[in-house]
Amino acid sequence: MVLQRRHQSMTDMDKIQQIRPKQFEQQLHYKIKANEQLQAQGYRKKPQMVWGPPGVGKSEIMYQQLTAAGYKVYEMRANLYDPIDVRGGIKIIELDNGTYRTVYGTPEDLPPSDTTEKVALLIDELPQATRATMNAFLQVTLDGAIGQYTLPIHTQILAGGNRAEDRTGANEMPTALKNRFDHYSLMPSAEDCIHYLRNKNITEDVCSFLRFKPNLCHQIDHTQYAFPTPRTWENIGHGLPLMMKEIKDMTPAEADGFMHYAIASKIGDGPAGEFIAFCKDAKQMPDLDDLIADPKGTPVPSSMSVVYSTVGALINETTDKTIKSIGKWIRKLETEMQVVYFKDLCQKDKDYREHEVVEKWIDKNAGILN
């Protein structure tokens, strides 16, 4: 019976079309507005449910879209609740006639019923909750109420969690609860991850490496404790400058060991070794000032990892003053690398889409892009 349930969970996930983080952002932006319009017209709002592996950005995307739309987010970690906790703690009160009755309190994780703020209820780790606890959320997700408590009328309800195949203790969701939600299955995307990291000003070493090795953006190995995900790459990106300061007075051997242990603790031995080797190769990059001053005279590196590092660094060096010179050097590269430069540049700053250098390149390479 248990095996049958697990098989059914995986089959259900197969029936949900997978969606990239950028596409999910667009969908959530639309669904939040659509729910606002439905509520204004007196119709029932539809909660949203996103499934996906650990570290892919489910909760972060929901938080970003809700806060951008002006919502205060209240979060409930469903796997930490017993069914009775969802309704609230029990207390006994004495009535005027001397009899007693039990009443339920309101969990502090729920918004006050009388608030006039725009609020959202994020039910995280919902599939990791017991089936009894999931059933306790039935009334919340359908009627916006549980017992005598009601959610504020403008509340948006979103939920997220891992799938059965992620081996995180996910349970089969009751059919009635499934039917309460619109469902999305979030898949990792190296391209979306790179765009996100650049917007967070993460060190270019990480972004260029993921462009070079996109398969290592998200590679869960259930036999290991540490493995690469967008979450761990962001953590590495934030910590890398501090790591470099830490090793400045070490011998080369000590520095290599320190860096490997520090990074392998986050993403595992194999990916850590590849990333560190990539960073060492990046030191062979041509001087960027010399390249910008003399693009025709600056040779293209023979190592592809160095080319990726150079292109990534040039994206950050591109301005209205340097783009013509950088563009001349970029056009010396293989077409694949030219696409990487112009695509990532326009993702980082949409204004470059209308720059004459970019427009000329697009006109010349329209067949490749199509």
ZIURRA-V456415 format. One record per run of one state. SS is the DSSP state (hx for helix, st for strand, lp for the rest). FROM is the first residue (numbers start at 1). TO is the last residue. If there is no record, write none. Layout:
SS:FROM:TO ; SS:FROM:TO
This chain:
lp:1:1 ; hx:2:14 ; lp:15:17 ; st:18:20 ; hx:21:40 ; lp:41:46 ; st:47:52 ; lp:53:57 ; hx:58:68 ; lp:69:71 ; st:72:77 ; hx:78:80 ; lp:81:82 ; hx:83:87 ; lp:88:89 ; st:90:94 ; lp:95:99 ; st:100:104 ; lp:105:118 ; st:119:124 ; lp:125:125 ; hx:126:128 ; lp:129:130 ; hx:131:136 ; lp:137:137 ; hx:138:143 ; lp:144:144 ; st:145:146 ; lp:147:148 ; st:149:150 ; lp:151:155 ; st:156:161 ; lp:162:163 ; hx:164:166 ; lp:167:174 ; hx:175:178 ; lp:179:180 ; st:181:187 ; lp:188:189 ; hx:190:199 ; lp:200:203 ; hx:204:212 ; lp:213:213 ; hx:214:216 ; lp:217:229 ; hx:230:246 ; lp:247:251 ; hx:252:267 ; lp:268:268 ; hx:269:282 ; lp:283:287 ; hx:288:293 ; lp:294:303 ; hx:304:317 ; lp:318:322 ; hx:323:330 ; lp:331:334 ; hx:335:348 ; lp:349:349 ; hx:350:354 ; lp:355:355 ; hx:356:364 ; lp:365:365 ; hx:366:369 ; lp:370:370
